[in-house]
Amino acid sequence: MRALLIRDIRLAVRAGGGFGLGLAFFLIVVVLVPFGVGPDSGLLARIAPGILWLGALLSCLLSLDRIFALDWEDGSLDLLATAPLPMEALVSVKALAHWLATGVPLVLASPLFALLLSLPPEGYLPLLVSLALGTPALSVIGTFGAALTVGLKRGGLLLSLLVLPLYVPTLIFGAEVARRGAEGLETAVPLAMLAGITFGAIALLPFASAAVLRVNLR
Amino acid sequence: MASIWEYANPKKFIQTTDRLLPWLSVLSAITLVIGLIWGFFFTPDDFRQGSTVKIIYLHVPAALMAINAWLMMLVASLIWIVRRHHVSALAARAAAPVGAVMTVIALATGAIWGQPMWGTWWAWDPRLTSFLILFLFYLGYMALWAAIENDDTAADLTSVLCLVGSVFALLSRYAVNFWNQGLHQGASLSLDKEKNVADVFYHPLLFCIAGFVLLFIALVFLRTQTEIRARRMRALLARERLG
């Protein structure tokens, strides 16, 4: 398991992959928003939590199809499937690797991007906490979507159509935590909900992803 | 006593539904005509909403069926996963577009009613939003069916998607409640008599709901038959090519 994790992260970092790309995409979204809505820092501060969450979500989405597609093409996915590792563990490790390679950098970079959108100072901690808690759910749900579409030739667009509706609850609670934090309100309730969704997804979705992957490898 | 699983046999299914379909269609047409004419022309205008209230006869049944169609797909998917009856998977596939259209009808009639009443075509009200999300789920489900060539693979994948999607649709429903306060009124129908709409509106509404349910069943039967026949045709063509 550890070997697979290390291999996946190395591939993500070295093979010109999701790692830098996701961050760059996040940056571009953040840069484009003021062009769209105007440079008024009051307005930007008000929408910053939502924009940051949306940007993180979209850049997560961007790298989803790489989770299984490359391994599927060169056949290493079949090898992994026949390895003694159970399929559930395989998809969990894949999700973890995706989170480490895209989620964690996004979380770490978010304060910098928040600065660009003039997020009020009291909003930084809730934003960081909500992203740190929420992005694992995005990776796990995304892994399910990637497992669903792994055998398809043009799965990319379909993948977003399937995964984005599943992201709704995570986005709602995550952005709510960040927004309430920025406005100096109580964040405990949405934070608890977000944690519930994340841990629920981590506990249950790997079984669905594994089932789907087995069907696709049949 | 014959088991219900006998109808999982495609031949038996087609025979039975062939016999039922004319009855269902006629009955659904009759109840719909009675319900709609009664509702549109023989009920009083509401004292605040005027005649716009009558859109309820399309809006409520459509919204009801939009949710029930997804529930039916969920049950059919479960049957496919557990017992692997092809008819069940095909019925789930057949129900999806019908459910999606019902969702669109509910959203559109709601918008048409909302414009004079709330003064807006659309508001990010929890009910409206969750219906829009439900519509997205229908789209994803149908797109996945269309994208996969192998029938059994498609049935397996879509049924898992339906199960996972149901959980997330429910989660979204409550998340959306949390996210925004509602503009939409409470349920029009409930078992609690006090909360129901007034009797003059209630009786024709029951007819309309019955008509929509029958229409849905008839459409699903018809579409499932079509799916079965299309699959048979493909099998025949494949056999011919092999010679």
Interface residues (C-beta under 8 A of the other chain):
Chain A: F144 L148 T149 G151 L152 G155 L158 L161 L162 L164 P165 L166 V168 P169 I172 F173 E176 P190 M193 I197 L205 A208 A211 V212 V215 N216 R218
Chain B: I133 L136 F137 L139 G140 A143 L144 A147 I148 T153 D156 L157 V160 L161 L163 V164 G165 F168 A169 L171 S172 A175 V176 F178 W179
